[in-house]
Amino acid sequence: MKTRITEMFGIEHPIIQGGMHYVGFAELAAAVSNAGGLGIITGLTQKSAGDLANEIAKCRDMTDKPFGVNLTFLPTLNPPDYPAYIKAIIEGGVKIVETAGRNPEPYLPYLKDAGIKVIHKCTSVRHSLKAEKIGCDAVSVDGFECGGHPGEDDVPNMILLPRAADELTIPFVSSGGMADARSLVASLAMGADGMNMGTRFIATKEAPVHDNVKQAIVAASELDTRLVMRPLRNTERVLNNAATERLLEKEASLGKDLKFEDIIKEVAGVYPKIMMEGEMDAGVWSCGMVAGLIHDVPTCKELIDGIMAEADALIRQRLEGMLAGKTAAAA
């Protein structure tokens, strides 16, 4: 399947594995890329630029296919050494960067001068248009369903994707609620050039996370996520657990007096304990509503091959059959 995204990134299938904290290591990125998608290393999971350089080199040893690096720009008093991380990306020969968080404009010249394609994660049409204006090559449009930070507009993908298609001229991919061939075909129908999957890729054989995490996703339904940190306007969709319940109780009791310091125990530094050690109640962790569509833990190749085969059948048989006036059963 060829789309503007497959052409831009030099990949076989229009499927991207988004950057995820303590998930996007070389093992997963290489497995996704080897399966024909675009694997992404999560830059800030690496504690230093030197560590990121080593992770890039490790991934390059595991695949000769294109892969990217996620770089999230955080609103913090003590920001990471972004110039050093960017230098590691450039010197590592990476040609695709997924940016997220704050506006990446101050860093774009360094990436663009190195011939790097930039895809920016956006949760609204206005942010997507801003990304296009400042020179991003593509955007990942995140609907309200997504795990992690869905923004504050609460617009689901059935509305957000067609709106993005109406306004954007650069390519974009859908993100949030993406799990299977139906997700891909629907995204293409609504104007996207591919899809980005996060939660679905955590529940794969190659994802280097504890099996407790994978099994929690498989066991969850679409009703098992919660929105936290809404009063701080830093909304995050997470899987419900004991830490989530504690955090929500604090939000309810403190109301408008809630401060980030009040919930540090539930949100700060918890990912290594959860993802690496499998301590499922150690804190809150990002998970999309799409967990309700995830029922197994395949390899990345099995997952992507299955999606593409089923997408072809959906398009050629079910949809073309309808166009020809046939019933789905007859097709």
N, C-alpha and C positions, 0 to 999 in steps of 0.2 A: 504494500500500500504506500503510495506516494502522496505526501502533503507538503505544504510549505515548511512545516517543522522538520520532516524527515530530510528534505532537501537542505535546509539551513544547517542542521547539525550533522548531516552525513550518517544517519542511522537508518536501519531497515524498517522499523515499526514506529508509529507515532505514539510511543509510550515512554513517559519519563518517570523515574523514581525520584521523588522530591527529597530534599535534604531534611534529615530528622536527627535530633540530638541523641547521641549515643546509639544510633542505629546505622547512620550513613558512613560506615567504614569501607575500606577497600574491598573486603570480601563481598559485600552486597553490591556495591557499585560495579565491580567487575562482572559479577554474575548477571546483572541486568543488562549490561552492555554486551556481554557475550551472547545473550539471548536475543539481541537485536534492538533492544531499547536503549535508553540513555540513563546510565547509572550516575549517581551523584554522591560525592564525598562531602560530609558535613564539616566545613572548615573549623568552626569554633568548638567542635567537640575535641579537636586537637588543642592541647594546652599551650602550644607555642607554634610560631611559624616554622621552626625546625621540625617539630613533630608533623606538621602538615606536609612539609616537603618529603618526609619519610613515607607518609601514607600515600602520597601521590606516586612516589617511586614504587611502592609495594603494589599499587593498583596497576601501574604500567607493566609490571612483571606478570600480572594475572590476566591482562587483556590487551589486544592490539586494536580494539575498537574505541571509538570516541567515548569519553566520560567527562563529567564536569565536576565543579566544586561549588558548594553552597556557601555564601558569605552573608551572614545576617548582621545588619547594622543596628546595634542596640542603643536605646536611650539610657545611657549610664554615665555616672560621674567618672568612672575609671574605664574608658573604652579599651578594647583589645588593640594591639598594635596592628591596625589594618594595613598600613603600608608594607609591613613585613610579611603579612599573610598574602597580600597581593603579589609581592615579589616572589614568594614561594610558588604561587600559582603560575606566574609568568615563566619563571625559570624551570618549572616542572613541565612546561610545554602544554599545559592545559588550555584548550581553545574555547571552552564553554563555561560560563559562570552563572549560577542562579543566585540572584541577590534577593534579599528580603528585609523586612523591618523598615527602617527609615530610608529616606530618599538617598539613592546611591550616587547622585549626580557628582559630588566632589571627587569620587574615585573613578568615574567612568573614563576620563581621558587616559588614565594609565592602562586600563583594560583594553580600550579601543585601539590605542597605539600599538598594543601587542597583538592585535588581530583577534581578540577574544570576542565571541558572541555573548551578549548578556540577555538573560531572560529574568524579568523581575516579577516577584509574587505580589499580586494586588487583590484587594478584597472589594473593590468598587470600580465602576466605569471611570469615575473622575481620576482615581489614582492610576488607572491603566492609561488614560489619555496623557497624564503627566509623564508617565514612564516613556510613552512614545515620543513626547515632545523633547525630553532631555536626551534621547538617542538610544534607548534600549532597543534591542533587535526583536524582542518578543516579550510577551507577558504570560504569566500563569494566573488565570482568573479563579480566585478561591471563593466558592459559595459558602453560605451560612452553615452548610452541612459539615464542613471540613473539621478535622482534628486540629488542635493548635489554636491559632489566633484568627478568628473569622472576621475581625473588624467589628464595627459598631452599627452597621446599617441593617444587618439581619436579612439580606436579600438572598434567597436560594437560587441554585443554578438554573432552574427552569426559566427564570426571569433574567438573571445576571448574564448568562451566556449570549442569548439573543441580543441583549442590550449592548454587550461588548462588540458583537458582530456588526451592529448598526453603526458604531462609532469609530472602531479601530481600523487602521490600514495595515498595521504590522500583524504578523501571525500571533495567535494565542492558543493556549491549551486550557482545558477545563481542569479544575482541581476541587476536591471536596465531594465525597459520595461516589468516587470512581472505583470500580472493583472488577468489572467483567466486560464482555463483548457488548452487552446492552449499554453500558456506560459509554463505551467508545463510539458506537454508532449514533447514540443520542447526541453526544457532544459534537460529532461531525455534522449532524443534521441541524444543530443550533448555531453552526458557524465556526466552531473551534477547528483547529488543525491537528489535534491530538489530545491526549489526556495525561495528567500527572496523578500518580497514585502514591500515597504515603502509608496509611494504615494497612492497606492490602499487602504491601511489600514487607511489613514487619512480620506478617504471618507467612513467611517462606522459609524453606530449609536453610538457605544461605544467610539469612539475616542473623548477624552475630549478637543476638540477645538471648536472655535466659528463656528456656522453654515455658516457664510460668507465664511470661508475657504473651507468647504466641497462643497458649491455651486460653488465656483470659480473653483475647480477642475472638477466638473461635466460639467461646461459650457465651459471649455477649450478644445482646440483641440491639436493634436500632433505638431501643428505649433506655439503654444503659449508659449514656453519656450525660454529662452535666456541664453547664456554663458557669465558670468561676471568674472572679475578679471583675465582674461587671461594674461594681461601684467605683472601681479604680480606672474605668475605661481602658482596661487592658484584658478584655474578655478572652478566655481560653476555654476550648471544649476539651474535656478530659473524661476518662473512663471513671465511672462511679466506684469508689472504694471508701474505706474508713477515713482516709485522709481527706478525701473530697467532702465527706459528710461533716467532718470537723471544721473545714474551711467555710462551708456554707453556713454552719451554725454561727461562726464568728461574724460573717457578713450580716446575718440576720440580727444578731444581738448588738453589733456596733453601728450598723446603719451608716449614715453619712460621716461618722467619726472613724471609719475604717482606714487604717494606714497599711502600707506594704509591710511595715515592720511587724504587724500583728499576725501575718500569715507566713512569715519566713520559714517556720518549721515545716510547713506543708509544701512549699514551692522551691526553696533554695537548696541547690546541691543534691537533689534527690535522685537524679537520673542514673548515676552509677549504681546505686543500691537497687533500683528497680530493674533497669535493663541488663546489668551485668550479673547481679546477685539474685534477682528474682524475688526481692522483698516487695510484694505487691501492694502493701499498705504503707510503704515508707513515705509516700508523698503523692501528689497529683501528677498525672502524666497524660500527654496529648493522645487522643484517640478520636477518630471520626465516627459519625453515625453509621458509616458504611460497614462497621463491625457486624451489623445485622445481615449483611450479604456474604460474610466470610465464614466458611464452614470447613476449611481444610488448610493444610500447610504444605503446599506443593513446592517444587523447585522453581526458581525464576523462569527457567526455560519452559517447564510444563505450564506455568501460569501464562506466560506471554504467547506461547504457541497456541494454547487453548483459546485465548482471547481472540487472536487473529483468525483462527479457523472458524470460530463461531461468528465473528463479525462478518466474515465473507459469506457465511450461510445466511445470516440475517439480511444482509443487503441483497444478495443474489436470489435468494429463495423467498423469504417472507415478504420483503418490501417490494421486490420486482413482481412477485406473484400478485400482490395487491394491486399494483399498477396495471397489471394485465387483466384484472378482473377475476383472478382466481382466489379461492379461499386459501388461508394459511395451510390447511390440512392438505389440499390438493397440491400446493406448491412443494 
